[in-house]
Amino acid sequence: MTTLVLIITAVLTALIGGLFYAYSCSVVLGLGKLSDTEYLNAMQNINREILNPVFFMSFMGTVVLLP
């Protein structure tokens, strides 16, 4: 049981780390080329769309399982 929890925790942590890495290597660079108004609209849309069950379970799963 402990091994299964460790594997799930490692996978969730890797997924969140990959999300942050990909975001900083691609999305941030693209957003930097937008005007202020376009940047604001894009960030608001990104913030709305990231709030979904898959992200929530991945992000909060690491919080619950890591300790």
PQR file of N, CA, C, O and H, with PARSE charges and radii, in Angstrom:
ATOM      1  N   MET A   1       0.824  -1.198   0.000 -0.4000 1.5000
ATOM      2  CA  MET A   1       0.000   0.000   0.000 -0.0000 2.0000
ATOM      3  C   MET A   1       0.863   1.255   0.000  0.5500 1.7000
ATOM      4  O   MET A   1       0.577   2.212  -0.719 -0.5500 1.4000
ATOM      5  N   THR A   2       1.922   1.246   0.810 -0.4000 1.5000
ATOM      6  CA  THR A   2       2.818   2.396   0.895 -0.0000 2.0000
ATOM      7  C   THR A   2       3.496   2.656  -0.444  0.5500 1.7000
ATOM      8  O   THR A   2       3.675   3.810  -0.834 -0.5500 1.4000
ATOM      9  H   THR A   2       2.154   0.469   1.394  0.4000 1.0000
ATOM     10  N   THR A   3       3.874   1.599  -1.146 -0.4000 1.5000
ATOM     11  CA  THR A   3       4.520   1.746  -2.449 -0.0000 2.0000
ATOM     12  C   THR A   3       3.562   2.372  -3.458  0.5500 1.7000
ATOM     13  O   THR A   3       3.969   3.210  -4.263 -0.5500 1.4000
ATOM     14  H   THR A   3       3.729   0.662  -0.829  0.4000 1.0000
ATOM     15  N   LEU A   4       2.307   1.975  -3.420 -0.4000 1.5000
ATOM     16  CA  LEU A   4       1.315   2.536  -4.331 -0.0000 2.0000
ATOM     17  C   LEU A   4       1.114   4.031  -4.081  0.5500 1.7000
ATOM     18  O   LEU A   4       1.042   4.820  -5.023 -0.5500 1.4000
ATOM     19  H   LEU A   4       1.977   1.294  -2.766  0.4000 1.0000
ATOM     20  N   VAL A   5       1.024   4.410  -2.823 -0.4000 1.5000
ATOM     21  CA  VAL A   5       0.881   5.826  -2.481 -0.0000 2.0000
ATOM     22  C   VAL A   5       2.110   6.602  -2.942  0.5500 1.7000
ATOM     23  O   VAL A   5       1.983   7.718  -3.447 -0.5500 1.4000
ATOM     24  H   VAL A   5       1.083   3.769  -2.057  0.4000 1.0000
ATOM     25  N   LEU A   6       3.292   6.027  -2.774 -0.4000 1.5000
ATOM     26  CA  LEU A   6       4.529   6.676  -3.206 -0.0000 2.0000
ATOM     27  C   LEU A   6       4.559   6.859  -4.724  0.5500 1.7000
ATOM     28  O   LEU A   6       4.969   7.913  -5.210 -0.5500 1.4000
ATOM     29  H   LEU A   6       3.395   5.121  -2.364  0.4000 1.0000
ATOM     30  N   ILE A   7       4.135   5.859  -5.464 -0.4000 1.5000
ATOM     31  CA  ILE A   7       4.105   5.946  -6.924 -0.0000 2.0000
ATOM     32  C   ILE A   7       3.105   7.009  -7.375  0.5500 1.7000
ATOM     33  O   ILE A   7       3.420   7.826  -8.240 -0.5500 1.4000
ATOM     34  H   ILE A   7       3.802   5.003  -5.069  0.4000 1.0000
ATOM     35  N   ILE A   8       1.913   7.005  -6.801 -0.4000 1.5000
ATOM     36  CA  ILE A   8       0.894   8.008  -7.157 -0.0000 2.0000
ATOM     37  C   ILE A   8       1.402   9.413  -6.838  0.5500 1.7000
ATOM     38  O   ILE A   8       1.226  10.334  -7.635 -0.5500 1.4000
ATOM     39  H   ILE A   8       1.656   6.342  -6.099  0.4000 1.0000
ATOM     40  N   THR A   9       2.026   9.577  -5.687 -0.4000 1.5000
ATOM     41  CA  THR A   9       2.561  10.882  -5.289 -0.0000 2.0000
ATOM     42  C   THR A   9       3.653  11.339  -6.248  0.5500 1.7000
ATOM     43  O   THR A   9       3.692  12.508  -6.632 -0.5500 1.4000
ATOM     44  H   THR A   9       2.169   8.829  -5.039  0.4000 1.0000
ATOM     45  N   ALA A  10       4.533  10.435  -6.633 -0.4000 1.5000
ATOM     46  CA  ALA A  10       5.609  10.782  -7.567 -0.0000 2.0000
ATOM     47  C   ALA A  10       5.051  11.186  -8.925  0.5500 1.7000
ATOM     48  O   ALA A  10       5.529  12.145  -9.532 -0.5500 1.4000
ATOM     49  H   ALA A  10       4.502   9.485  -6.322  0.4000 1.0000
ATOM     50  N   VAL A  11       4.051  10.467  -9.401 -0.4000 1.5000
ATOM     51  CA  VAL A  11       3.448  10.787 -10.693 -0.0000 2.0000
ATOM     52  C   VAL A  11       2.749  12.145 -10.644  0.5500 1.7000
ATOM     53  O   VAL A  11       2.915  12.958 -11.554 -0.5500 1.4000
ATOM     54  H   VAL A  11       3.663   9.688  -8.907  0.4000 1.0000
ATOM     55  N   LEU A  12       1.978  12.396  -9.601 -0.4000 1.5000
ATOM     56  CA  LEU A  12       1.289  13.686  -9.483 -0.0000 2.0000
ATOM     57  C   LEU A  12       2.282  14.843  -9.370  0.5500 1.7000
ATOM     58  O   LEU A  12       2.079  15.899  -9.969 -0.5500 1.4000
ATOM     59  H   LEU A  12       1.843  11.736  -8.862  0.4000 1.0000
ATOM     60  N   THR A  13       3.344  14.645  -8.610 -0.4000 1.5000
ATOM     61  CA  THR A  13       4.363  15.683  -8.468 -0.0000 2.0000
ATOM     62  C   THR A  13       5.054  15.944  -9.802  0.5500 1.7000
ATOM     63  O   THR A  13       5.327  17.093 -10.148 -0.5500 1.4000
ATOM     64  H   THR A  13       3.509  13.788  -8.123  0.4000 1.0000
ATOM     65  N   ALA A  14       5.335  14.892 -10.543 -0.4000 1.5000
ATOM     66  CA  ALA A  14       5.954  15.045 -11.862 -0.0000 2.0000
ATOM     67  C   ALA A  14       5.016  15.761 -12.835  0.5500 1.7000
ATOM     68  O   ALA A  14       5.463  16.593 -13.624 -0.5500 1.4000
ATOM     69  H   ALA A  14       5.114  13.958 -10.262  0.4000 1.0000
ATOM     70  N   LEU A  15       3.735  15.447 -12.785 -0.4000 1.5000
ATOM     71  CA  LEU A  15       2.771  16.112 -13.660 -0.0000 2.0000
ATOM     72  C   LEU A  15       2.688  17.609 -13.377  0.5500 1.7000
ATOM     73  O   LEU A  15       2.675  18.418 -14.305 -0.5500 1.4000
ATOM     74  H   LEU A  15       3.372  14.771 -12.144  0.4000 1.0000
ATOM     75  N   ILE A  16       2.634  17.973 -12.116 -0.4000 1.5000
ATOM     76  CA  ILE A  16       2.570  19.386 -11.754 -0.0000 2.0000
ATOM     77  C   ILE A  16       3.879  20.083 -12.121  0.5500 1.7000
ATOM     78  O   ILE A  16       3.859  21.199 -12.640 -0.5500 1.4000
ATOM     79  H   ILE A  16       2.645  17.315 -11.362  0.4000 1.0000
ATOM     80  N   GLY A  17       5.000  19.444 -11.859 -0.4000 1.5000
ATOM     81  CA  GLY A  17       6.295  20.009 -12.244 -0.0000 2.0000
ATOM     82  C   GLY A  17       6.397  20.201 -13.742  0.5500 1.7000
ATOM     83  O   GLY A  17       6.902  21.223 -14.207 -0.5500 1.4000
ATOM     84  H   GLY A  17       5.016  18.537 -11.437  0.4000 1.0000
ATOM     85  N   GLY A  18       5.920  19.227 -14.502 -0.4000 1.5000
ATOM     86  CA  GLY A  18       5.911  19.334 -15.964 -0.0000 2.0000
ATOM     87  C   GLY A  18       5.016  20.456 -16.445  0.5500 1.7000
ATOM     88  O   GLY A  18       5.351  21.158 -17.400 -0.5500 1.4000
ATOM     89  H   GLY A  18       5.510  18.397 -14.125  0.4000 1.0000
ATOM     90  N   LEU A  19       3.879  20.628 -15.789 -0.4000 1.5000
ATOM     91  CA  LEU A  19       2.978  21.719 -16.152 -0.0000 2.0000
ATOM     92  C   LEU A  19       3.662  23.064 -15.947  0.5500 1.7000
ATOM     93  O   LEU A  19       3.614  23.924 -16.827 -0.5500 1.4000
ATOM     94  H   LEU A  19       3.608  20.058 -15.014  0.4000 1.0000
ATOM     95  N   PHE A  20       4.295  23.253 -14.798 -0.4000 1.5000
ATOM     96  CA  PHE A  20       4.988  24.518 -14.517 -0.0000 2.0000
ATOM     97  C   PHE A  20       6.148  24.735 -15.491  0.5500 1.7000
ATOM     98  O   PHE A  20       6.366  25.853 -15.957 -0.5500 1.4000
ATOM     99  H   PHE A  20       4.334  22.555 -14.084  0.4000 1.0000
ATOM    100  N   TYR A  21       6.886  23.678 -15.795 -0.4000 1.5000
ATOM    101  CA  TYR A  21       8.017  23.792 -16.721 -0.0000 2.0000
ATOM    102  C   TYR A  21       7.541  24.166 -18.123  0.5500 1.7000
ATOM    103  O   TYR A  21       8.071  25.089 -18.741 -0.5500 1.4000
ATOM    104  H   TYR A  21       6.709  22.770 -15.415  0.4000 1.0000
ATOM    105  N   ALA A  22       6.537  23.441 -18.619 -0.4000 1.5000
ATOM    106  CA  ALA A  22       6.021  23.727 -19.965 -0.0000 2.0000
ATOM    107  C   ALA A  22       5.429  25.122 -20.039  0.5500 1.7000
ATOM    108  O   ALA A  22       5.587  25.812 -21.046 -0.5500 1.4000
ATOM    109  H   ALA A  22       6.107  22.691 -18.117  0.4000 1.0000
ATOM    110  N   TYR A  23       4.751  25.544 -18.984 -0.4000 1.5000
ATOM    111  CA  TYR A  23       4.153  26.873 -18.942 -0.0000 2.0000
ATOM    112  C   TYR A  23       5.231  27.944 -19.038  0.5500 1.7000
ATOM    113  O   TYR A  23       5.089  28.909 -19.789 -0.5500 1.4000
ATOM    114  H   TYR A  23       4.622  24.984 -18.166  0.4000 1.0000
ATOM    115  N   SER A  24       6.305  27.773 -18.279 -0.4000 1.5000
ATOM    116  CA  SER A  24       7.354  28.790 -18.274 -0.0000 2.0000
ATOM    117  C   SER A  24       8.169  28.790 -19.561  0.5500 1.7000
ATOM    118  O   SER A  24       8.702  29.831 -19.946 -0.5500 1.4000
ATOM    119  H   SER A  24       6.420  26.989 -17.669  0.4000 1.0000
ATOM    120  N   CYS A  25       8.278  27.648 -20.233 -0.4000 1.5000
ATOM    121  CA  CYS A  25       9.060  27.570 -21.473 -0.0000 2.0000
ATOM    122  C   CYS A  25       8.268  27.931 -22.719  0.5500 1.7000
ATOM    123  O   CYS A  25       8.861  28.179 -23.769 -0.5500 1.4000
ATOM    124  H   CYS A  25       7.845  26.803 -19.920  0.4000 1.0000
ATOM    125  N   SER A  26       6.954  27.968 -22.629 -0.4000 1.5000
ATOM    126  CA  SER A  26       6.167  28.228 -23.841 -0.0000 2.0000
ATOM    127  C   SER A  26       5.142  29.338 -23.654  0.5500 1.7000
ATOM    128  O   SER A  26       5.168  30.332 -24.379 -0.5500 1.4000
ATOM    129  H   SER A  26       6.473  27.767 -21.776  0.4000 1.0000
ATOM    130  N   VAL A  27       4.261  29.183 -22.712 -0.4000 1.5000
ATOM    131  CA  VAL A  27       3.159  30.133 -22.547 -0.0000 2.0000
ATOM    132  C   VAL A  27       3.679  31.506 -22.141  0.5500 1.7000
ATOM    133  O   VAL A  27       3.239  32.517 -22.688 -0.5500 1.4000
ATOM    134  H   VAL A  27       4.240  28.375 -22.123  0.4000 1.0000
ATOM    135  N   VAL A  28       4.594  31.556 -21.206 -0.4000 1.5000
ATOM    136  CA  VAL A  28       5.116  32.837 -20.740 -0.0000 2.0000
ATOM    137  C   VAL A  28       5.798  33.590 -21.887  0.5500 1.7000
ATOM    138  O   VAL A  28       5.653  34.807 -22.001 -0.5500 1.4000
ATOM    139  H   VAL A  28       4.952  30.735 -20.762  0.4000 1.0000
ATOM    140  N   LEU A  29       6.531  32.881 -22.723 -0.4000 1.5000
ATOM    141  CA  LEU A  29       7.197  33.519 -23.855 -0.0000 2.0000
ATOM    142  C   LEU A  29       6.186  34.079 -24.850  0.5500 1.7000
ATOM    143  O   LEU A  29       6.378  35.165 -25.397 -0.5500 1.4000
ATOM    144  H   LEU A  29       6.649  31.892 -22.631  0.4000 1.0000
ATOM    145  N   GLY A  30       5.122  33.339 -25.078 -0.4000 1.5000
ATOM    146  CA  GLY A  30       4.069  33.818 -25.978 -0.0000 2.0000
ATOM    147  C   GLY A  30       3.322  35.002 -25.395  0.5500 1.7000
ATOM    148  O   GLY A  30       3.003  35.953 -26.108 -0.5500 1.4000
ATOM    149  H   GLY A  30       4.966  32.457 -24.634  0.4000 1.0000
ATOM    150  N   LEU A  31       3.044  34.947 -24.115 -0.4000 1.5000
ATOM    151  CA  LEU A  31       2.330  36.057 -23.468 -0.0000 2.0000
ATOM    152  C   LEU A  31       3.162  37.337 -23.474  0.5500 1.7000
ATOM    153  O   LEU A  31       2.609  38.436 -23.514 -0.5500 1.4000
ATOM    154  H   LEU A  31       3.304  34.175 -23.536  0.4000 1.0000
ATOM    155  N   GLY A  32       4.475  37.202 -23.437 -0.4000 1.5000
ATOM    156  CA  GLY A  32       5.352  38.358 -23.443 -0.0000 2.0000
ATOM    157  C   GLY A  32       5.274  39.165 -24.724  0.5500 1.7000
ATOM    158  O   GLY A  32       5.689  40.324 -24.747 -0.5500 1.4000
ATOM    159  H   GLY A  32       4.924  36.309 -23.405  0.4000 1.0000
ATOM    160  N   LYS A  33       4.753  38.581 -25.784 -0.4000 1.5000
ATOM    161  CA  LYS A  33       4.652  39.262 -27.077 -0.0000 2.0000
ATOM    162  C   LYS A  33       3.316  39.964 -27.270  0.5500 1.7000
ATOM    163  O   LYS A  33       3.085  40.569 -28.317 -0.5500 1.4000
ATOM    164  H   LYS A  33       4.415  37.639 -25.765  0.4000 1.0000
ATOM    165  N   LEU A  34       2.434  39.894 -26.279 -0.4000 1.5000
ATOM    166  CA  LEU A  34       1.112  40.499 -26.394 -0.0000 2.0000
ATOM    167  C   LEU A  34       1.111  41.923 -25.844  0.5500 1.7000
ATOM    168  O   LEU A  34       1.956  42.305 -25.034 -0.5500 1.4000
ATOM    169  H   LEU A  34       2.622  39.403 -25.429  0.4000 1.0000
ATOM    170  N   SER A  35       0.133  42.691 -26.314 -0.4000 1.5000
ATOM    171  CA  SER A  35      -0.068  44.014 -25.724 -0.0000 2.0000
ATOM    172  C   SER A  35      -0.654  43.840 -24.323  0.5500 1.7000
ATOM    173  O   SER A  35      -1.061  42.741 -23.944 -0.5500 1.4000
ATOM    174  H   SER A  35      -0.553  42.381 -26.972  0.4000 1.0000
ATOM    175  N   ASP A  36      -0.693  44.919 -23.569 -0.4000 1.5000
ATOM    176  CA  ASP A  36      -1.188  44.827 -22.193 -0.0000 2.0000
ATOM    177  C   ASP A  36      -2.619  44.320 -22.120  0.5500 1.7000
ATOM    178  O   ASP A  36      -2.934  43.484 -21.272 -0.5500 1.4000
ATOM    179  H   ASP A  36      -0.363  45.811 -23.876  0.4000 1.0000
ATOM    180  N   THR A  37      -3.483  44.806 -22.986 -0.4000 1.5000
ATOM    181  CA  THR A  37      -4.887  44.381 -22.978 -0.0000 2.0000
ATOM    182  C   THR A  37      -5.014  42.916 -23.372  0.5500 1.7000
ATOM    183  O   THR A  37      -5.766  42.168 -22.747 -0.5500 1.4000
ATOM    184  H   THR A  37      -3.228  45.485 -23.674  0.4000 1.0000
ATOM    185  N   GLU A  38      -4.289  42.505 -24.397 -0.4000 1.5000
ATOM    186  CA  GLU A  38      -4.327  41.104 -24.825 -0.0000 2.0000
ATOM    187  C   GLU A  38      -3.763  40.195 -23.737  0.5500 1.7000
ATOM    188  O   GLU A  38      -4.277  39.103 -23.495 -0.5500 1.4000
ATOM    189  H   GLU A  38      -3.679  43.113 -24.905  0.4000 1.0000
ATOM    190  N   TYR A  39      -2.700  40.661 -23.085 -0.4000 1.5000
ATOM    191  CA  TYR A  39      -2.087  39.886 -21.997 -0.0000 2.0000
ATOM    192  C   TYR A  39      -3.088  39.676 -20.861  0.5500 1.7000
ATOM    193  O   TYR A  39      -3.230  38.566 -20.347 -0.5500 1.4000
ATOM    194  H   TYR A  39      -2.283  41.549 -23.282  0.4000 1.0000
ATOM    195  N   LEU A  40      -3.771  40.734 -20.479 -0.4000 1.5000
ATOM    196  CA  LEU A  40      -4.757  40.643 -19.403 -0.0000 2.0000
ATOM    197  C   LEU A  40      -5.872  39.668 -19.768  0.5500 1.7000
ATOM    198  O   LEU A  40      -6.251  38.828 -18.951 -0.5500 1.4000
ATOM    199  H   LEU A  40      -3.656  41.635 -20.897  0.4000 1.0000
ATOM    200  N   ASN A  41      -6.394  39.769 -20.975 -0.4000 1.5000
ATOM    201  CA  ASN A  41      -7.456  38.855 -21.413 -0.0000 2.0000
ATOM    202  C   ASN A  41      -6.968  37.406 -21.456  0.5500 1.7000
ATOM    203  O   ASN A  41      -7.679  36.493 -21.038 -0.5500 1.4000
ATOM    204  H   ASN A  41      -6.087  40.451 -21.639  0.4000 1.0000
ATOM    205  N   ALA A  42      -5.756  37.205 -21.961 -0.4000 1.5000
ATOM    206  CA  ALA A  42      -5.207  35.851 -22.042 -0.0000 2.0000
ATOM    207  C   ALA A  42      -5.018  35.248 -20.654  0.5500 1.7000
ATOM    208  O   ALA A  42      -5.374  34.092 -20.427 -0.5500 1.4000
ATOM    209  H   ALA A  42      -5.179  37.948 -22.301  0.4000 1.0000
ATOM    210  N   MET A  43      -4.464  36.016 -19.734 -0.4000 1.5000
ATOM    211  CA  MET A  43      -4.245  35.501 -18.382 -0.0000 2.0000
ATOM    212  C   MET A  43      -5.562  35.201 -17.668  0.5500 1.7000
ATOM    213  O   MET A  43      -5.667  34.210 -16.945 -0.5500 1.4000
ATOM    214  H   MET A  43      -4.174  36.956 -19.919  0.4000 1.0000
ATOM    215  N   GLN A  44      -6.560  36.051 -17.870 -0.4000 1.5000
ATOM    216  CA  GLN A  44      -7.859  35.786 -17.256 -0.0000 2.0000
ATOM    217  C   GLN A  44      -8.465  34.503 -17.804  0.5500 1.7000
ATOM    218  O   GLN A  44      -9.060  33.729 -17.055 -0.5500 1.4000
ATOM    219  H   GLN A  44      -6.475  36.856 -18.457  0.4000 1.0000
ATOM    220  N   ASN A  45      -8.320  34.270 -19.107 -0.4000 1.5000
ATOM    221  CA  ASN A  45      -8.838  33.036 -19.704 -0.0000 2.0000
ATOM    222  C   ASN A  45      -8.068  31.814 -19.215  0.5500 1.7000
ATOM    223  O   ASN A  45      -8.664  30.777 -18.923 -0.5500 1.4000
ATOM    224  H   ASN A  45      -7.837  34.899 -19.716  0.4000 1.0000
ATOM    225  N   ILE A  46      -6.754  31.935 -19.125 -0.4000 1.5000
ATOM    226  CA  ILE A  46      -5.939  30.820 -18.624 -0.0000 2.0000
ATOM    227  C   ILE A  46      -6.334  30.491 -17.189  0.5500 1.7000
ATOM    228  O   ILE A  46      -6.488  29.321 -16.837 -0.5500 1.4000
ATOM    229  H   ILE A  46      -6.270  32.778 -19.362  0.4000 1.0000
ATOM    230  N   ASN A  47      -6.496  31.514 -16.366 -0.4000 1.5000
ATOM    231  CA  ASN A  47      -6.864  31.295 -14.962 -0.0000 2.0000
ATOM    232  C   ASN A  47      -8.239  30.652 -14.821  0.5500 1.7000
ATOM    233  O   ASN A  47      -8.457  29.852 -13.911 -0.5500 1.4000
ATOM    234  H   ASN A  47      -6.371  32.464 -16.652  0.4000 1.0000
ATOM    235  N   ARG A  48      -9.159  30.990 -15.707 -0.4000 1.5000
ATOM    236  CA  ARG A  48     -10.486  30.358 -15.667 -0.0000 2.0000
ATOM    237  C   ARG A  48     -10.418  28.897 -16.096  0.5500 1.7000
ATOM    238  O   ARG A  48     -11.060  28.040 -15.489 -0.5500 1.4000
ATOM    239  H   ARG A  48      -8.981  31.640 -16.446  0.4000 1.0000
ATOM    240  N   GLU A  49      -9.645  28.610 -17.136 -0.4000 1.5000
ATOM    241  CA  GLU A  49      -9.610  27.258 -17.690 -0.0000 2.0000
ATOM    242  C   GLU A  49      -8.802  26.283 -16.846  0.5500 1.7000
ATOM    243  O   GLU A  49      -9.078  25.083 -16.867 -0.5500 1.4000
ATOM    244  H   GLU A  49      -9.123  29.306 -17.629  0.4000 1.0000
ATOM    245  N   ILE A  50      -7.809  26.767 -16.104 -0.4000 1.5000
ATOM    246  CA  ILE A  50      -6.982  25.863 -15.306 -0.0000 2.0000
ATOM    247  C   ILE A  50      -7.762  25.312 -14.115  0.5500 1.7000
ATOM    248  O   ILE A  50      -7.396  24.279 -13.555 -0.5500 1.4000
ATOM    249  H   ILE A  50      -7.584  27.742 -16.088  0.4000 1.0000
ATOM    250  N   LEU A  51      -8.822  25.992 -13.731 -0.4000 1.5000
ATOM    251  CA  LEU A  51      -9.632  25.531 -12.601 -0.0000 2.0000
ATOM    252  C   LEU A  51     -10.593  24.444 -13.070  0.5500 1.7000
ATOM    253  O   LEU A  51     -11.772  24.698 -13.312 -0.5500 1.4000
ATOM    254  H   LEU A  51      -9.120  26.831 -14.186  0.4000 1.0000
ATOM    255  N   ASN A  52     -10.069  23.239 -13.193 -0.4000 1.5000
ATOM    256  CA  ASN A  52     -10.874  22.097 -13.611 -0.0000 2.0000
ATOM    257  C   ASN A  52     -10.559  20.913 -12.703  0.5500 1.7000
ATOM    258  O   ASN A  52      -9.555  20.934 -11.991 -0.5500 1.4000
ATOM    259  H   ASN A  52      -9.111  23.032 -12.996  0.4000 1.0000
ATOM    260  N   PRO A  53     -11.388  19.899 -12.716 -0.5600 1.5000
ATOM    261  CA  PRO A  53     -11.199  18.763 -11.792  0.2800 2.0000
ATOM    262  C   PRO A  53      -9.856  18.046 -11.938  0.5500 1.7000
ATOM    263  O   PRO A  53      -9.284  17.605 -10.941 -0.5500 1.4000
ATOM    264  N   VAL A  54      -9.351  17.926 -13.158 -0.4000 1.5000
ATOM    265  CA  VAL A  54      -8.081  17.214 -13.363 -0.0000 2.0000
ATOM    266  C   VAL A  54      -6.936  17.971 -12.694  0.5500 1.7000
ATOM    267  O   VAL A  54      -6.131  17.375 -11.978 -0.5500 1.4000
ATOM    268  H   VAL A  54      -9.816  18.284 -13.968  0.4000 1.0000
ATOM    269  N   PHE A  55      -6.863  19.288 -12.926 -0.4000 1.5000
ATOM    270  CA  PHE A  55      -5.819  20.087 -12.291 -0.0000 2.0000
ATOM    271  C   PHE A  55      -5.983  20.078 -10.777  0.5500 1.7000
ATOM    272  O   PHE A  55      -5.005  19.932 -10.044 -0.5500 1.4000
ATOM    273  H   PHE A  55      -7.517  19.772 -13.507  0.4000 1.0000
ATOM    274  N   PHE A  56      -7.209  20.232 -10.312 -0.4000 1.5000
ATOM    275  CA  PHE A  56      -7.453  20.268  -8.872 -0.0000 2.0000
ATOM    276  C   PHE A  56      -6.992  18.972  -8.212  0.5500 1.7000
ATOM    277  O   PHE A  56      -6.321  19.004  -7.180 -0.5500 1.4000
ATOM    278  H   PHE A  56      -8.003  20.351 -10.908  0.4000 1.0000
ATOM    279  N   MET A  57      -7.351  17.830  -8.804 -0.4000 1.5000
ATOM    280  CA  MET A  57      -6.953  16.542  -8.212 -0.0000 2.0000
ATOM    281  C   MET A  57      -5.436  16.363  -8.244  0.5500 1.7000
ATOM    282  O   MET A  57      -4.854  15.843  -7.291 -0.5500 1.4000
ATOM    283  H   MET A  57      -7.896  17.803  -9.642  0.4000 1.0000
ATOM    284  N   SER A  58      -4.792  16.789  -9.330 -0.4000 1.5000
ATOM    285  CA  SER A  58      -3.338  16.662  -9.422 -0.0000 2.0000
ATOM    286  C   SER A  58      -2.648  17.571  -8.420  0.5500 1.7000
ATOM    287  O   SER A  58      -1.750  17.139  -7.696 -0.5500 1.4000
ATOM    288  H   SER A  58      -5.264  17.211 -10.104  0.4000 1.0000
ATOM    289  N   PHE A  59      -3.063  18.822  -8.377 -0.4000 1.5000
ATOM    290  CA  PHE A  59      -2.408  19.801  -7.504 -0.0000 2.0000
ATOM    291  C   PHE A  59      -2.663  19.497  -6.034  0.5500 1.7000
ATOM    292  O   PHE A  59      -1.728  19.461  -5.234 -0.5500 1.4000
ATOM    293  H   PHE A  59      -3.792  19.173  -8.965  0.4000 1.0000
ATOM    294  N   MET A  60      -3.915  19.280  -5.681 -0.4000 1.5000
ATOM    295  CA  MET A  60      -4.249  19.017  -4.285 -0.0000 2.0000
ATOM    296  C   MET A  60      -3.818  17.608  -3.864  0.5500 1.7000
ATOM    297  O   MET A  60      -3.579  17.360  -2.682 -0.5500 1.4000
ATOM    298  H   MET A  60      -4.674  19.309  -6.331  0.4000 1.0000
ATOM    299  N   GLY A  61      -3.719  16.692  -4.822 -0.4000 1.5000
ATOM    300  CA  GLY A  61      -3.250  15.347  -4.506 -0.0000 2.0000
ATOM    301  C   GLY A  61      -1.830  15.364  -3.970  0.5500 1.7000
ATOM    302  O   GLY A  61      -1.499  14.613  -3.052 -0.5500 1.4000
ATOM    303  H   GLY A  61      -3.913  16.893  -5.782  0.4000 1.0000
ATOM    304  N   THR A  62      -0.985  16.222  -4.542 -0.4000 1.5000
ATOM    305  CA  THR A  62       0.376  16.317  -4.030 -0.0000 2.0000
ATOM    306  C   THR A  62       0.381  16.907  -2.622  0.5500 1.7000
ATOM    307  O   THR A  62       1.162  16.482  -1.771 -0.5500 1.4000
ATOM    308  H   THR A  62      -1.254  16.832  -5.287  0.4000 1.0000
ATOM    309  N   VAL A  63      -0.476  17.870  -2.379 -0.4000 1.5000
ATOM    310  CA  VAL A  63      -0.558  18.488  -1.043 -0.0000 2.0000
ATOM    311  C   VAL A  63      -0.969  17.458   0.000  0.5500 1.7000
ATOM    312  O   VAL A  63      -0.442  17.445   1.113 -0.5500 1.4000
ATOM    313  H   VAL A  63      -1.111  18.216  -3.070  0.4000 1.0000
ATOM    314  N   VAL A  64      -1.901  16.606  -0.360 -0.4000 1.5000
ATOM    315  CA  VAL A  64      -2.422  15.607   0.584 -0.0000 2.0000
ATOM    316  C   VAL A  64      -1.429  14.439   0.743  0.5500 1.7000
ATOM    317  O   VAL A  64      -1.211  13.960   1.856 -0.5500 1.4000
ATOM    318  H   VAL A  64      -2.329  16.617  -1.264  0.4000 1.0000
ATOM    319  N   LEU A  65      -0.838  13.989  -0.350 -0.4000 1.5000
ATOM    320  CA  LEU A  65      -0.026  12.769  -0.308 -0.0000 2.0000
ATOM    321  C   LEU A  65       1.432  12.996   0.066  0.5500 1.7000
ATOM    322  O   LEU A  65       2.055  12.089   0.618 -0.5500 1.4000
ATOM    323  H   LEU A  65      -1.015  14.378  -1.255  0.4000 1.0000
ATOM    324  N   LEU A  66       2.000  14.156  -0.207 -0.4000 1.5000
ATOM    325  CA  LEU A  66       3.419  14.352   0.085 -0.0000 2.0000
ATOM    326  C   LEU A  66       3.773  14.257   1.568  0.5500 1.7000
ATOM    327  O   LEU A  66       4.778  13.630   1.901 -0.5500 1.4000
ATOM    328  H   LEU A  66       1.494  14.893  -0.655  0.4000 1.0000
ATOM    329  N   PRO A  67       3.001  14.844   2.464 -0.5600 1.5000
ATOM    330  CA  PRO A  67       3.375  14.713   3.879  0.2800 2.0000
ATOM    331  C   PRO A  67       3.330  13.261   4.340  0.5500 1.7000
ATOM    332  O   PRO A  67       3.615  12.973   5.502 -0.5500 1.4000
TER
END
